[in-house]
Amino acid sequence: MMDFFYLIPIAIALGVIGLCAFMWSLRSGQYEDLDGAAARILLDDEALPPANPVSGAENSAEGPTSEAASSAGSPQAEAPPRPR
């Protein structure tokens, strides 16, 4: 019976903490755009070029070359804009 004097206040405190967290999420807009978040995962991110391109000419025994020097002569294709 004495255990209830400990368990009931702990249960009430956890309930109040959960209610406060739920109210905070409502006020901060966590539930505003549920469909957008579900569709956003299906979109591809923009293609990023690799940091260190691997090829026979650039991969010499002298060590890695700087990215600016290796990409200065080669044009890079841009990714198409993402739909909004």
QUIZI-V831696 format. One record per residue. N is the residue number from 1. RES is the residue in three letters. NEAR is the number of other C-alpha atoms within 8 Angstrom. Layout:
BEGIN
N|RES|NEAR  N|RES|NEAR
END
This chain:
BEGIN
1|MET|4  2|MET|5  3|ASP|6  4|PHE|7  5|PHE|8  6|TYR|8  7|LEU|8  8|ILE|8  9|PRO|8  10|ILE|8  11|ALA|8  12|ILE|8  13|ALA|8  14|LEU|8  15|GLY|8  16|VAL|8  17|ILE|8  18|GLY|8  19|LEU|8  20|CYS|8  21|ALA|8  22|PHE|8  23|MET|8  24|TRP|8  25|SER|10  26|LEU|9  27|ARG|7  28|SER|6  29|GLY|7  30|GLN|8  31|TYR|7  32|GLU|5  33|ASP|7  34|LEU|7  35|ASP|6  36|GLY|7  37|ALA|8  38|ALA|8  39|ALA|8  40|ARG|7  41|ILE|7  42|LEU|6  43|LEU|6  44|ASP|5  45|ASP|5  46|GLU|8  47|ALA|5  48|LEU|4  49|PRO|4  50|PRO|5  51|ALA|5  52|ASN|5  53|PRO|5  54|VAL|6  55|SER|6  56|GLY|6  57|ALA|5  58|GLU|9  59|ASN|9  60|SER|8  61|ALA|4  62|GLU|4  63|GLY|6  64|PRO|7  65|THR|7  66|SER|6  67|GLU|8  68|ALA|6  69|ALA|8  70|SER|10  71|SER|8  72|ALA|7  73|GLY|6  74|SER|6  75|PRO|6  76|GLN|4  77|ALA|4  78|GLU|4  79|ALA|6  80|PRO|5  81|PRO|5  82|ARG|6  83|PRO|3  84|ARG|2
END
